[in-house]
């Protein structure tokens, strides 16, 4: 055990131990890791430990018996620098609970969970079905239209406006968000 953490691959300076799973935390890599070190093991992302729970029983026990230990978000230099530990995406503990309470209350006042919300979802589902029908069986990457539809439900709720698939500004906004998410999922973000 390293510093009181569960067993795991030996970390190297700077890169940690994520090299053992070829810098990919996908299902297959984590399954191999669990076979070697058990269903609860530690990966080091640079100098930061990440405790991995693999399998239903390990995750269930983690979320029920040790919920406070596994409920926090990974704190990284980049997001701490950008958000100063605040913001609903990067905060933890009491700050996060207060922000979540405020956000859920506000969204409910705007109509989340009411009949109007169901109508907005059905509208976007109709546009999505239309999009795929217009492709006449040709192969298409479904990720953008699906993200667009989900984003439109949120925008209709918050702004009272939906954006068309041809709206270039909205497309660029979604692409920028995708770049941020891709960077957040990359190894370099965690170092």
Buried (B, 14 or more C-beta within 10 A) or exposed (E): EEEEBBEBBEBEEEBBBBBBBEEEBEEEBBEEBBEEBBBBBBBBBBEBBBBBBBBEEBBEBBEEEEEEEBEEEBEBEBBEEEEEEEEEEBBEEEBBEEBEEEEEEEBEEBBBEEEEBEEBBEBBEEBBEEBEEEEEEEEEEEEBBEBBBBBBBEBBBEEEEBBEBEBEEBBEBBEEEEEEEEEBEEBEBBB
